[in-house]
Amino acid sequence: MGEWGPDTRAVRGGTERSDFGEHSEALSLTASFVFASAAQAAQRFANEAPGNIYSRFTNPTVRMFQARLAALEGAEACIATATGMAAVATTAMALLKAGDHAIVARGVFGTIVPLFNQILARFGIETTWVSPTDVDAWRAAVRPNTRLLFVESPTNPVLEVADIATLAQIAREAGALLAVDNCVCSPALQQPIALGADLVVHSATKFIDGQGRTLGGAVAGRRSLIEGSLATFVRTAGPALSPFNAWIGLKGLETLRLRVEAQSAKALALARWLEAHPAIERVHYPGLESHPQFALAARQQRLGGAVVSFVVRGGRAAAWRVVDGTKLLSITANFGDTKGTICHPASTTHSRMSAVEREQAGVAEGLLRIGVGLEDTEDVIADLAPGLARQ
Ligand SMILES: *Cc1c(COP(=O)(O)O)cnc(C)c1O
């Protein structure tokens, strides 16, 4: 698998065929596995013989998904989790202990904020929040007990681009680990491990599933980390991925690059149209020359990605008029689907943040986020135009 190109890895990587010789990867929908004898059961439990025991520990379909995603991320190993949030929580809880300090980018996925500020804080883990684009602030935030740097790039929903290679260097110098949430790009556009990151975190709910059917997550990285503390956390605390959802993700990886490239091309066309519209104050899209980190994004990502956000003049009321004027786009909080989606982050995905936190994260009252799907761009434009014309 090591010598295969990325497209071959996407369709063949990690495949394990059962004795039935099935061509399409088998869905091993079973909670536990049968042993040939009492002695074999004892050996497997003692870790003296290979083989599956129970699907919270390992499952053949989940293992195929993990191996294929690791191959696409250029990682040695991968552990799947029930959701993307479970992947973030697993990363933090498996690697940090009371008294440790984490530095997390402002502007990460909304739910990550209460995870660190409310839940992990109760376990004695301290967090400093810094701008994803201000590397000096990351350097200044490092303390002797800093163990984890966590960043998302581009951030969701305002698509700020972090300099992953520089943050990796800061983490190394601090004796900490850098984890990168690679949801918005997916491995089709960006490979954080090649840029020096220690861990890549995923919500498979987004582009990996790609059709909005299931929840899933994963963390990829060095074998010692993944098969050590992270796998131990998943099998003990229990946020394991269901085999069915793993199968969806596994098949989703086969077409990931084709979908993400096609959706990115449509996103760029839509972003250019939005940028020229008089009712729009600002467009956030890393593939536009007007993006403040356009040059960095061009070095770090193959394309701009399939999430576009923009600020409508007139604040929340104006933004809601655009949402309510659509008939084609789905009003829903997900993205990464072949069906285009629209949402108003300040009143939905980011509503649990305080107004100050929202402002720091760039989530303006007039901000709308579109998860660009595979629909014709002309149809999406025709869907947005009436709501924008009413401003
Ligand atoms: C959706 C998302 C998550 C959380 O994933 P779930 O599968 O919804 O738990 C984490 N990070 C980013 C960037 C996301 O978009």
The ligand as an ORCA input file, in Angstrom:
! r2SCAN-3c Opt
* xyz 0 1
  C     -18.723     18.832     12.519
  C     -17.382     19.148     13.012
  C     -16.878     18.574     14.182
  C     -17.706     17.657     15.046
  O     -18.092     16.506     14.388
  P     -19.408     15.645     14.745
  O     -19.286     14.467     13.869
  O     -20.584     16.507     14.481
  O     -19.320     15.310     16.199
  C     -15.584     18.884     14.553
  N     -14.833     19.732     13.832
  C     -15.289     20.316     12.704
  C     -14.419     21.226     11.932
  C     -16.576     20.049     12.263
  O     -17.020     20.644     11.156
*
